Amino acid sequence: MIGEGKTLQGVRVIEYGQMVAAPFCSLCLADAGADVLKVEPPGYGDPARRYGPFKDDIPDQEGSGLFLYLNTHKKGLTLDISKPRGREILDMLLDHCDVFVHDLKPSIAESMGITSDGFRESHPALVVTSITPFGNTGELRDYRMYDLNVFHGGGEGYITPPGKSDMTKPPIKAAWFVSDYYSGIDAASASVAALMQRELTGNGTSVDISKVESVLGINRLDVATPFFKDGAFETRQTLAWPPGMGGVYKCRDGYAISFYHLDRVWQDMIKAMGNPAWAREERFSSRQKRIENGDEIHDRFEGWFSEQTKAGLYQLGYEQGAPVAIVASTEDLFDLRHLKEREFFVNVTHPRVGSYPYPSLPAKFSGSVNTVGRPAPALGQHNVEVYHKQLGIAVDELRHLAWERVI
Amino acid sequence: MRWTLDYGLSSYPERQNMQTLPLSGIRVADFGWMGVGPYATQMLALLGAEVIRLESSRVMDPFRQQRIKPQALGFGQVNFHKLSASVDFSRPEGVELVKKLVSISDVVASNFRPGTLERRGLGYNELLKVRPDLIMIMLSNVGGTVDNKLPGFAMFFAAFGGVSELTRYPGDVPSVLRSSMDLTAGANGAFATLCALYHRRKTGRGQYIDISASEAATRLVGDSIMDYVLNKRIRGGLGNQDWLMSPHNCYPCKGDDEWISIAVGSDEEWSIFCRASEGQNWVENPEFATSYLRKLNEQRLDNLIAGWTASQDKHVLAKRLQEAGVAAYPSTKGSELASDRNLWERKLFLSLDKPKPDGEPVVMRAPWRIDNTPEPSWRHEPSVGENNDYVFGELLGLGKAQREKLIQEGIISC
């Protein structure tokens, strides 16, 4: 049964999005086989085109790594939707699509009539997915928030990084755009759920994603639960492991994380270390005792880890089940056996940038083949194909639209 | 790309304007335990699927147990509005019961170690015999096809996945990340299941989906991976900083461990920020006039701003900066959710039908609002085997005597 079409075969998506969240939503849909048309403002396009990283750091609007990653498998259009004819053309596009993903500021979406009953009536089967910092309702809906603000506003910042040491240091955000990715996958799920609902009702609907709520939601175990339970809540300090339960250790060529909270896991760890005599002593025989003597364990572990390599530690985990994970750098990811075996990186050839491996969907579907490897579009690359050949707009008008910077 | 105008609307049932949950009528047999699997099926339950936890009375979900820090294990946060049936599927009679349930289910979800269900005779190929269009979702640490013993906790997904390396103060050690990495894997599981359900709706065919939790984490750093593939440059952590924008950091505020995040994305936003912070010594200072100069002099600028914010209330300052048009927001603590007017107005929190005496009366909704969706009465998280009568009696049609026999034999526990 392998290879029978794509999972989201025939689902047509229009994306009007910037940077990470909305583009990642439609990337997930594209990875699952949907046809995605990305609509960008004429001229500069999606700011992700200007963010980089660029090859050799030389700015190139067709060569930004952020843009290339988030927009593979999509076709690209330019359109100024704030101009009347641009707006008409957007409506024509929406007449031919199933899901419209956008990240318009709620007040702007409202002034454009995208949230109105009339819009809904003229596109009865359309799913409209909006991704905004605080959602489409509430007093904060028009707040300006970057990924940094969303990550901290969603509560994950306050518990990052867990550690006992210096609490005068600020909480930090994870990686570069993590909170945007969280809301992107949530928006993708909700969009498909809305398509399932359409199967039952015949009607399209609106999906409202709040980025801050996505961060809160995905941190519900550490951020929300404790409060509702008994008033105690987690901080960077309370979430730190006591010595004797785990830690971040320096090894010869990087770092590794080990966590050995249970007797069974502790046994796996010391076995991987070659069952040193010290670890078999009575003082380390239970979790409570290990926490009491945690500083000694920490010192011993630091010594042992300092002689290990990441490759060796990975092997101990892979073959013996040692509770240790190397802290993989972006370079290490290309050496990890489990990623190689799964062919997680998929080669995508871009006519201008070249052929490089890109991360793919973390799900393998037995019943469908999804990855097509189409490179991210150049700005306005598919204008003629879509506007002229599919929507039937005369080439003569396209010339005018280009001159007027509508496309 | 095909551009047909036919939505296939003629094939839709005549139920216009009907309100329904997207997954009503879908049943999920849920082997999920701990964080990853239960979060995936929690999302499905919130969309209206009937999710039945299949719990072996021999191996308790660790999240049900109060172990390391009882308050940190939010079983209810990832298991409400589900049902529970307890069955010992290490025994053949238990396996038969599970198969019977699968035969009337649409989805089977599991985050057991790959091979666990297969050893019990509950692998996908076996289950297809009782349910030919079954969707099975298998979540694991690095993917079910990889024969490995690698550990399977959230912080390891972040480490293998490349997130920890990129999360740190500049020059400092990498960070441990916590349950967000479990739930990221679960969110990907929910997405894949929804796609497979849509696919089945259109084609009549089910499928097996194999999801890697560490790959789900790696997706979160794809942009940094691109820096490596394009330039062979290995990124580290920037703390809160950005490589173009400045200021872009968390600054201390009045009180104990209170912070505000401020991000200035362009020179235009910088002039707005300067107007909102009139009188401060960065205003009209040529050292900070452009984003390039601000980035070069970032440390000094950060120190100046930190000095300015330290005496201010984070909520008042954030509001003032936002009103001027600057991206600023307080760092939210879990303890502040109870008084977050915006979140309560948006009904982010749900009350369950039967608050337990020991707490957890409120849980968090799905991270989306879908219009025209009815609001059901949300059920509390089930105790082990709470719905045995419904599942074994009503659904599987076992009479009372049969059920009692199975209980006596220990196949069903109560």
Interface residues (C-beta under 8 A of the other chain):
Chain A: M1 E4 G5 T7 L8 Q9 G10 V11 R12 V20 C28 A32 G33 D35 L37 Y51 G52 P53 F54 K55 D56 D57 G63 G65 L66 L68 Y69 L70 K75 D95 H96 D98 A125 F134 G135 T137 G138 E139 L140 Y143 R144 M145 Y146 L148 N149 V150 F151 H152 G153 G154 G155 E156 G157 Y158 I159 T160 P161 P162 G163 M167 T168 K169 P170 P171 I172 K173 A174 A175 W176 F177 V178 Y181 Y182 S183 I185 D186 A187 A188 S189 A190 V192 A193 A194 L195 M196 Q197 R198 E199 L200 T201 G202 N203 T205 S206 V207 D208 I209 S210 E213 S214 L216 G217 I218 N219 R220 L221 D222 V223 A224 T225 P226 F227 F228 K229 D230 G231 A232 F233 E234 T235 T238 L239 W241 V248 K250 Y255 A256 I257 F259 H261 V265 G317 Y318 E319 Q320 G321 A322 P323 V324 A325 I326 V327 A328 S329 T330 E331 D332 L333 F334 L336 R337 H338 L339 E341 R342 F344 V353 Y356 P357 Y358 P359 L361 P362 A363 K364 F365 S366 G367 S368 Q390
Chain B: M1 R2 W3 L5 Y7 L9 Y12 P13 R15 Q16 N17 M18 Q19 T20 L21 P22 L23 S24 G35 M43 L47 I68 K69 Q71 A72 L73 G74 G76 Q77 V78 V142 G143 T145 V146 N148 K149 L150 P151 F153 M155 F156 A159 F160 G161 G162 V163 S164 E165 L166 T167 R168 Y169 V173 P174 S175 V176 L177 R178 S179 S180 D182 L183 T184 A185 A187 N188 G189 A190 F191 A192 L194 C195 A196 L197 Y198 H199 R201 K202 T203 R205 G206 Q207 Y208 I209 D210 I211 S212 A213 S214 E215 A216 T218 R219 L220 V221 G222 D223 S224 I225 M226 D227 Y228 V229 L230 N231 K232 R233 I234 R235 G237 L238 G239 N240 D242 W243 L244 M245 H248 N249 C250 Y251 P252 D257 W259 S261 I262 A263 G265 Q322 G325 V326 A327 A328 Y329 P330 S331 T332 K333 G334 S335 L337 A338 R341 N342 L343 E345 R346 L348 G359 E360 P361 V362 V363 M364 R365 A366 P367 W368 R369 I370 D371 N372 T373
